Amino acid sequence: MKPLELGDGTVLYEPVEPFARITLNRPDVLNAVNNALLRGLGEALDRAEARDNVRAVVLTGAGRAFCAGGDLVEITQRAQAAREGQPLPESVDALTVFLKIWDLSKPVIAAVRGYAVGQGCELAGICDITIAAEDAKFGEIQVRHGFGPVVLIAPYLLGLKRTKELMLSGETFTAQEAQSMGLVNRVVPADKVLEEAEALAKKIAALPRAAVLQDKRLINRSFELRGLLAALNHAKDPAYADLSSSAPRDEEGQARLRVLREQGWTAFLHERDAAYRKEEKS
């Protein structure tokens, strides 16, 4: 059966009873997150929720990466349109889509190959279970180009010290390091990652559905009582708004994004990482 294309083809949905496979499908840009992908992912999760024969979900990425984070080209295009007073297309809220995974009545298992950075790291993190290939790389690299996290899940996965190392350093971490930090449940050979995730989905699907749902909701509720939802919705917090408005203008971040807009993706990557690589070598 041919997978259903959602979000203008940026997401594939395939029922493989007793689970559903959802694939991020922008391999040419390492499955970078844009509005179309967010819309498609939301639709795919809604489909999985509505179907009784789907008892679990496996989320993966097409090509050589799980997800390389937010689509910086789309971000800069929207910023330029805003500066020029042009009408902007409606933006899909990433947090709302990611929380569909949190609230889904069926467990969601991430099968991660290659890069899971930025929003990709957050997406893998908010899944109930994360299986990583030996070649996977994780990181909250947005700090390198002046952005903060879209979905602040890391403190609840890693704890204080590890979260600060992840988010303040801008480094990428191996699958083994990510497992030791608490981002990953299992590390398997690259050619086995989808097989392992789907085997686990089948195992969970064979268990009493009501008990699986109860356990997921009980675990989630214990973290919600610790303030997880308030932390994820930090953009609505007046204290965060005050902090954001009082922060100094990030001229370096703006300069790097100008390179992207004017010279293209390759020039941006070189500019973005040049100083960082220099520091790593020194």
N, C-alpha and C positions, 0 to 999 in steps of 0.2 A: 504494500500500500504506500502510495506516494505521500510524503509528509505534507501537512497543510502549511502554506506560507502565510505568515502574519506580519503586520508592520511593514508592508511593501517588500516582503521577502527577507527582512532582516532577522526574522525569527522563524524557526521551523518547529511545528508541533506534530508529534507522531505517537499515537496510542499503541503501546506494545504491551497488551494485557499481561500481568495485572498492574502495569505502571505506565506512565507517559514519559517520553523523551522530549525535552525541550532543548533546542540547539540555537545558540546565538550565531547568526549567519551573515557576518560581514568580514570574512577571512582576509580580504585584501587590505583592511585597516586593523587587523588583529582584533576584530569584534569590538571596536570602540563604541561607546554608548552614545547614541544620538536620540532624538525625539522619536523617530520611527521605531528604533529598537526597543525603547522603553514602552511604547504603545503596544508593540507586538508581544513583548514579554508579559505585560499585564493581561492581554487577551489570552495568551497561552495558559497562564496560571488560572484565569477564570474558567477556562475550558476544563482543566484538570480538576478544579474544585467541583464543577457541576456534574461530573460523570462518576457514577457509583462504581463502575468497573475499573476505575483508576484508583489504586490504593497507595501509590507513592509516585514521586516525580524524580527523574534524573535530569539535571541541568548541566549542559556542557557547551563547548564552543567549537565552531567549525574551523578547520585548518590547524595552524601550529600554535594557537594561543587560546586561552579561555576568554580573557577580556583585558585589553590594554588601557582601560579607564575611559574617561570622558572624551568625546570627539572634540578635540581642540579647534579643529577647522570650523565646526558648527558654532562653537562657543565664540570664536573671534568674529565670525560672520554676523552673529546676532548682536555682538557688542558694537560692531561698526554700523549696522543698521539702526541701532538705538541712538548712536551719536548723530547720525544723519537724519534722525526724525522719521525714519521709514517704519511702516507698520510691521509688527513682528508676528509670526505665526504663533499659535498657542503652544506654550511650553508644557511638556509632560513632567510632572513632579517625580523625580527619581525615588524619593523617600516613600511616597505613596505606593509605588510599584514594588519596591523592595519589601515593604511591610506586608504585601500580599503573601510573600514567602513565609514571613513570621506568623501570619494568621492562618495560613492554609491548613485545612484539617488533615492533610496528608503530608508525611515527611518529605522533605526536599533534600536530595543528595547531589552535591556538586562534584562533577568529575573534571578535574583541572589538569590541563596540559599547558606547557609553555607559560606565558605571562599571565598573572592575575594581579594587576597593579591598579592603584587609584580606585576608581569605582569598581573595577574588577576584583580587587582584593576585598572590598566591602561586600560585594555580591556573594563571593565565595564564603565570606565570614557569616553572613546572615542566614545561609542555608543551614539546615539542621545537622547535616553531616558533610564533611569535606574529604574526598579522596583525591590525593595529588599524585601526579606522575613524578618520577625521580628527577625529571628535567624542569619541573615547574619552578617559577620564580614569583615571589610575593613581595608587595611593598606598597606603602602609602607615599608615592613619589610626587604628589601634587605640590608639596612644599618647595620642590626644586623650581617651580615656575609660578609661585606666588598664590596658590590656591590652598584652601582647607578641605577637610573631608566632607563629602556629601551626606554620608550615612555613618554616624559615629558609633559603630558597633565594637570597635577594637577594645575600649576599656573593659567591656563586659566579657571579652574572650581572653584577654591577655593579662589584665591587672595593670597597676599604675606604672611600674618601671618599664615593663616590656612595651606597653603602649607608647610611652614617651620615646623609647628607642626607635620604635617603628615609625612614628609620625614626625618626630623632630629631626631624624637623621636623613630622611629621603632615600635610604638605602633599599636595595632589594635583597631578599633572603631566599635561600634555597628551600626546597620542600622539606628537607630534614630539619633545618632551622625553624621553619614555620611550624612544623609538628611539635618541636620542643617548646615553642612559644605558646601553643594552644590554638593556632589558626587552622591546623590540619589534624584529622583523625588518623589517617593511614597514608603511607607512601608506598607506591607500587611501581613496577616497571612501566614505562611510557606506553607500551603496546597493550597493557593490561588494565589501564585506568578505567576505561568505559566498561569493560567486562566486570571489573570488581564492583563498580558503582551499581551496575544493573543486577548483579547477583545479590547485593545487599538489598536493593529495592524489592526483589522477588521474595527474599527472606522476610522482610518487614511486612510485605503484602500478605503473607501467609498467616500472620498473627491476627488475633481478634481485633477487628477494626476499632471498636469502641475503646478497648484498652490502650491501643496505640495513640488514639486521639486524646484520651484522658491524660496520658503521660506527657505528651507534647505540650498540652495546655497547662498542666501543672508546673512543668519546668519553666515554660515561658512566663507564667504568672509570678513565679518566685523572683524572676529577674525584673519584671515590671514593677513589683513592689519595692525593688531597690532603686527605682527611678529610671529604668532603661528607656521607656517611651518618652519621658521628659527630656532625657539627654538626646535622643534621636531627633526630637523636635526643637533643638536648640535655636534654630533660626527664628522661632516665635518668642524666644525668651528675651524680655527687655534688657536684661544684663548683657546678653550677647549682642543685641543691637547697639547698645552703648559702646561696647568694646569695638565692634566693627566700625562704627562711625568715627571713633576717636583714634583708630589705628593710623599710623603714618602711611602716606601713599607709597605703594610698592613700585618704585620706579624701575627696578631691575626686572620685576615680573612683567610690567607693562612693556618694557623694551623687548623682552623675549617674545611676547605675543605679537608685537609689531613685526618681528622677523618672520613669524609664521604667516602673518597676513600678507606681507609684501614679497617674501622670497620663497615661501613654500615649506612643506613639512621637513624635508631633508635638512635645509638650512636651520630650521628651528631646532631640530634634535641636536645638531652640532653645537649651536649657540647655547642651548639649554644646559647641556651636559659638560661643556668644555671646562668651566670653572670647577664643577663638582669632580670631574675626573682628575683634574690637577690636584685637588685637595687629597683625593684618595691615594695618589702616587707619592705625595710629600710626606 
